[in-house]
Amino acid sequence: MASALVRPVQEAKSAGIPTVVIDSALASGDAVSFVATDNEKGGALAADRLGSLLGGKGRVLLLRYQEGSASTTARETGFLAELKAKAPGIEVISSDQYAGPTRDTAKRASENLLNRYANELQGIFCVNESSTHGMLLALQDI
């Protein structure tokens, strides 16, 4: 995803058309501006809140979105780094599963995770709307 629009932005620049990138970073310096939230900070804030809710102890999982998504990768990075730094009593028992692009793919990934870890979990972090929605649908089916 971070590289999917590199060529069109390069072509726009060559044609004299300035491009502004919104939300997810582009693996190129050809855009004239980049506007986004601080996604790494967002992930860190989520870790702080989850750590607080769990009293600094427990087992959690991270449901990633999709490989190549710069914004959600930053959230994932912020979440994991903050937990490690500030809540060493919280164990991340799964952080390598991807929800995929839709709530349906996210629900399937969530069902697999819950089938494996439901009895061990105290917390879950989903990094975007579709992964969260899929996880909620899977949790409703338990």
Secondary structure as UniProt FT lines:
FT   TURN            2..5
FT   HELIX           6..14
FT   TURN            15..16
FT   STRAND          20..22
FT   STRAND          33..35
FT   HELIX           39..53
FT   TURN            54..56
FT   STRAND          58..64
FT   TURN            67..68
FT   HELIX           70..86
FT   TURN            88..89
FT   STRAND          90..98
FT   HELIX           103..117
FT   HELIX           118..120
FT   STRAND          123..126
FT   HELIX           129..140
//
